[in-house]
Amino acid sequence: MNNYELTVIVRNRDVETHKDKVKEILQKNGTTITKEDHWGIKKLAYEIDRENEGFYMYMLIDSPPEAIDKIKHEFGLNADILRYLFVKLEKKTA
């Protein structure tokens, strides 16, 4: 299991459904959400799919490395997910 930061921007209409769908995709692929922080609706720097605002979700997750490509594929197929970013975190050494 690797640790990742995940930021997802979803359409700002029907946000609760979009949040649940993102979590469902993550859980289906064996990912555990360790921390969740929603930044709310923010103005986008540029228009994405005719949207000027998006709902930002920030999460710390534990995921098998092979699941990330599957998650990216499913995120890409979902029109309500405007953007996403996975950042792999370094393992802490004691």
N, C-alpha and C positions, 0 to 999 in steps of 0.2 A: 504494500500500500504506500502510495506517495501522497504528500500533502500539497494542495493547490489552493490558490486564491482564485475565485471565480466571480467575475462581474458580468451580469446579464442585463441588457436593456430590452424591455418588452413594451408593446404598445400601451398607452395610458388609458385605453378603454377596457372595461371588464378586467381590471388588474388582478383581482383575486383568482379568477379562472386561470390567467396566464401564470401566476405564481405557483398555483397547484400543478400546472402542467410541467413547469420547469422542475419542480421537486419530484414529480412522478417519473420523468425521464432519468433523473439522477439516480433515484432509488432502484429503478428497473435495471440499471447497469451496475449495481453493486456499490454505489457511492454512499458514503456517510457524510452528512452535513454536521460539522462540529460547531460552527458559529454562523449566525445569520444576522445581517444588518441591512435593512431596506433604507435607501437614501431618498426615496420618494420620487415625485415627478420633477424632472429637470428639463430645461430647454436644451435641445441638441445643438451642437456646434454647426451642423449643416443638416439639411433635410434628408431623411432616410425613408424611402417608400412613402412619400407624401406626408410624413410625420415631422412635426417641428418639436415635439416633446416626447419624452419616454419615461417609463418608470424604471429606476435603477435598483437592482438587487445585487448585494455583495455577500459572498459566502466563503467560508473556509471549509474545504472538503477533504476527505480521505478517499482515494480512489485507486483501483488497480490501474497501472499504466495502459493496459490494452483497452480499457473501457473508455478512455478519453476520445479516441477516434470515433467510437460508436456514438458517444454523446454529441460530439461535434456534428456528425452526420444527421442525427435526429433534430438538433437545434437548427441546422440549415434547412430542413424540410418544413419547419414550423414558421409560417408567415408572420406570426405574432411576436416572434423573437427577432428584434431588429439587429442586435449585435451581442457578441459574447467574447470574453477573453479569459483564457486559462493561464495562470502563472504558477509554475512549479516552484515550491518553496524548498529551501535547503534543509536537510535534516540537522537538528540541533545535536551537537556533541557535548557530552557532559564533562 
